[in-house]
Amino acid sequence: MTAITTSRVESIKPRWQAIVMVALIFWLSASLIMDLVIMPSLFVSGMVTSPEFATAGNLMFWGFNRVELICSGLVATGLMVLSNLFGDFGKRSRTAIILSLVLLAIALIDTYSLTPQMSALGMQLNLFDSAAEVPAGMNLLHQGYFVLEAVKLTLGATLVGWCYQNQV
């Protein structure tokens, strides 16, 4: 009975490691596409200065943030399952779990704090005002967003590297 249980548990590890890696790679690549392709394209095309951009941006980021939450939840859950099944399943298991929880916190901050605040600041409520300026607080929110993006990409790349090397 012990041999069957041990072999079954051993076969679960590659699955959970694969789930963690796929979720991380998908999430990080989607973030890079959003940050380096989609947003600069919208900026260059002039869409960012149009009054409808706040609504379009809110809709776009609403969906993207929910995907981020799912991916960060999968990563954190996968690392916790690996830790629970295998005790100390790698040299850096505790650190990996902490990093995944930081990634989850970043996704929560983006979803429930930064995106709604940026959308609210960008909404044009006066229909008769044709020349809308960028609110002063918007630049500070963008800076916070990009700092969180840099942290997310750094931590995510670290976790992908550890999973790839089988050290997690």
C-alpha positions as CSV (number, residue, x, y, z in Angstrom):
1,M,0.0,0.0,0.0
2,T,2.8,2.4,0.8
3,A,4.5,1.8,-2.6
4,I,1.3,2.6,-4.4
5,T,0.8,5.8,-2.4
6,T,4.4,6.9,-2.8
7,S,4.4,6.3,-6.6
8,R,1.1,8.2,-6.9
9,V,2.4,11.2,-4.9
10,E,5.6,11.1,-7.0
11,S,3.6,11.3,-10.2
12,I,1.7,14.4,-8.9
13,K,4.8,16.5,-8.5
14,P,5.5,16.9,-12.2
15,R,1.9,17.9,-12.8
16,W,1.9,20.6,-10.2
17,Q,5.2,21.9,-11.3
18,A,3.9,22.1,-14.8
19,I,0.8,23.9,-13.7
20,V,2.9,26.4,-11.8
21,M,5.2,27.0,-14.7
22,V,2.5,27.3,-17.4
23,A,0.5,29.7,-15.2
24,L,3.6,31.8,-14.6
25,I,4.8,31.9,-18.2
26,F,1.3,32.7,-19.5
27,W,0.8,35.4,-16.9
28,L,4.3,37.0,-17.4
29,S,4.0,36.9,-21.2
30,A,0.5,38.4,-21.1
31,S,1.8,41.2,-18.9
32,L,4.7,41.9,-21.2
33,I,2.4,42.0,-24.2
34,M,0.1,44.3,-22.4
35,D,2.9,46.6,-21.2
36,L,5.2,46.5,-24.2
37,V,2.8,46.1,-27.2
38,I,-0.8,47.0,-26.5
39,M,-0.4,50.1,-24.3
40,P,2.4,51.7,-26.4
41,S,0.3,51.0,-29.5
42,L,-2.7,52.8,-28.0
43,F,-0.5,55.7,-26.9
44,V,1.1,56.1,-30.4
45,S,-2.3,55.9,-32.1
46,G,-3.7,58.7,-30.0
47,M,-6.3,56.6,-28.3
48,V,-4.9,57.5,-24.9
49,T,-5.9,61.1,-25.3
50,S,-9.5,60.4,-26.4
51,P,-12.3,60.8,-23.8
52,E,-13.4,57.2,-24.3
53,F,-10.1,55.7,-23.3
54,A,-10.9,55.5,-19.6
55,T,-13.9,53.4,-20.4
56,A,-12.0,51.2,-22.9
57,G,-9.0,50.9,-20.6
58,N,-11.2,50.0,-17.6
59,L,-12.9,47.2,-19.7
60,M,-9.6,45.9,-21.0
61,F,-7.9,45.9,-17.6
62,W,-10.9,44.5,-15.9
63,G,-10.6,41.3,-17.9
64,F,-6.8,41.2,-17.7
65,N,-6.8,41.7,-13.9
66,R,-9.2,38.7,-13.4
67,V,-6.9,36.5,-15.5
68,E,-4.0,37.8,-13.3
69,L,-5.9,36.7,-10.2
70,I,-6.5,33.3,-11.6
71,C,-2.9,32.8,-12.5
72,S,-1.5,34.1,-9.2
73,G,-3.9,31.8,-7.4
74,L,-2.8,28.8,-9.4
75,V,0.8,29.6,-8.7
76,A,0.4,30.1,-5.0
77,T,-1.9,27.0,-4.7
78,G,0.6,24.9,-6.8
79,L,3.5,25.8,-4.7
80,M,1.6,25.1,-1.5
81,V,0.5,21.7,-2.7
82,L,4.0,20.8,-3.6
83,S,5.2,21.9,-0.2
84,N,2.5,20.0,1.6
85,L,3.0,16.8,-0.4
86,F,6.7,16.7,-0.3
87,G,7.6,18.5,2.9
88,D,10.7,20.4,1.9
89,F,10.3,19.7,-1.8
90,G,13.1,22.0,-2.8
91,K,15.9,24.2,-1.4
92,R,13.8,27.3,-1.7
93,S,10.2,26.0,-1.0
94,R,9.4,28.5,1.7
95,T,10.8,31.4,-0.2
96,A,8.9,30.4,-3.3
97,I,5.7,30.3,-1.4
98,I,6.3,33.8,0.0
99,L,7.2,35.1,-3.5
100,S,4.0,33.6,-4.8
101,L,2.0,35.3,-2.1
102,V,3.6,38.6,-2.9
103,L,2.6,38.0,-6.6
104,L,-1.0,37.4,-5.4
105,A,-0.9,40.6,-3.4
106,I,0.3,42.5,-6.4
107,A,-2.5,41.1,-8.5
108,L,-5.0,42.1,-5.8
109,I,-3.6,45.6,-5.5
110,D,-3.8,46.0,-9.3
111,T,-7.3,44.6,-9.5
112,Y,-9.0,46.3,-6.5
113,S,-7.0,49.5,-6.0
114,L,-4.9,50.8,-8.9
115,T,-7.2,50.0,-11.9
116,P,-10.4,51.4,-10.3
117,Q,-8.6,54.6,-9.2
118,M,-7.0,55.1,-12.6
119,S,-10.4,54.5,-14.3
120,A,-12.1,57.0,-12.0
121,L,-9.5,59.7,-12.5
122,G,-9.7,59.2,-16.3
123,M,-13.4,59.4,-16.7
124,Q,-14.7,62.6,-18.3
125,L,-17.8,63.5,-16.5
126,N,-18.4,67.0,-18.1
127,L,-19.9,66.4,-21.5
128,F,-19.3,70.0,-22.6
129,D,-15.6,70.1,-21.7
130,S,-13.8,69.1,-24.9
131,A,-10.2,69.6,-23.7
132,A,-9.6,67.2,-20.9
133,E,-6.2,67.3,-19.1
134,V,-4.5,64.3,-17.6
135,P,-5.2,64.6,-13.8
136,A,-2.2,65.2,-11.6
137,G,-2.7,62.0,-9.6
138,M,-2.7,59.8,-12.7
139,N,1.1,60.0,-13.2
140,L,1.6,58.9,-9.6
141,L,-0.7,56.0,-10.1
142,H,1.1,55.0,-13.3
143,Q,4.4,55.1,-11.6
144,G,3.0,52.8,-8.8
145,Y,1.6,50.5,-11.5
146,F,5.0,50.2,-13.3
147,V,6.9,49.6,-10.1
148,L,4.5,46.8,-9.2
149,E,4.9,45.4,-12.8
150,A,8.7,45.4,-12.5
151,V,8.4,43.6,-9.1
152,K,5.9,41.1,-10.6
153,L,8.1,40.4,-13.6
154,T,11.2,40.0,-11.4
155,L,9.6,37.7,-8.9
156,G,7.8,35.7,-11.6
157,A,11.0,35.2,-13.6
158,T,12.7,34.0,-10.4
159,L,10.0,31.5,-9.7
160,V,10.0,30.3,-13.4
161,G,13.8,29.8,-13.1
162,W,13.5,27.9,-9.9
163,C,10.8,25.6,-11.2
164,Y,12.7,25.0,-14.4
165,Q,15.8,24.0,-12.4
166,N,13.6,21.7,-10.2
167,Q,14.7,23.6,-7.1
168,V,11.2,24.5,-6.1
